[in-house]
Amino acid sequence: MSQHQWNAVESYLAPLLAPHDDALDAALRASDAAGLPQIAVSPTEGKLLHLLAQTQGARRILELGTLGGYSTIWLGRALPADGRLISLEADTAHAEVARANLDRAGLSAVAEVRVGPALDSLAALAADGAEPFDLVFIDADKPNNPHYLEWALRLTRPGSLIICDNVVRDGKIADAAGAEPAIQGTRRCLEMMAEDPRLSATAIQTVGSKGYDGFALARVVA
């Protein structure tokens, strides 16, 4: 199959099952206008995050990597009125765009964007005695994926769900000799998911407008 065919299928599925609305469309436009990289999740992937959070019955969600807040909106909409979403973003300009997008989507009361290196923000959450999160979405700098997974385990509980995005990377993940830090970090993260008895995990390959990639799902079981 070609990229053209993948896009054609997505062009059919997205409007049918994950239609854009004013807030989501505005979030993408604002992100583009601010010059943010066009690496937000696709509409169907956003809807998947939304459904996973709903299926999880999530009341507390942690997101690593806010960008313009597109995925944050999908996740935030799955929360109950008294739910809480904390999204960690390293770039101040990205965070400003995301906050405006979340406010426009009516989610500023439940969603908070914290600015700074994610590892520092994660340590601060732990130091503050943060309640366990029901769902963690890891979509930040890939070399640090192993560290993010370690923190996710510290900040969750049995029954929580951890999602790690972009784990296939055009198939490069299969190359054990690949020297790219993003590949090595992601491979180690997947190996940790497989080795840790506290986790039950799998990974799925995806194709579409974002190319050939995939995500990993890990449930905290102990």
Secondary structure, 3 states (H helix, E strand, C coil): CCHHHHHHHHHHHHHHHCCCCHHHHHHHHHHHHCCCCCCCCCHHHHHHHHHHHHHHCCCEEEEECCCCCHHHHHHHCCCCCCCEEEEEECCHHHHHHHHHHHHHCCCCCCEEEEECCHHHHHHHHHHCCCCCCCEEEECCCHHHHHHHHHHHHHCCCCCCEEEEECCCCCCHHHCCCCCCHHHHHHHHHHHHHHHCCCEEEEEEEEEECCEEEEEEEEEECC
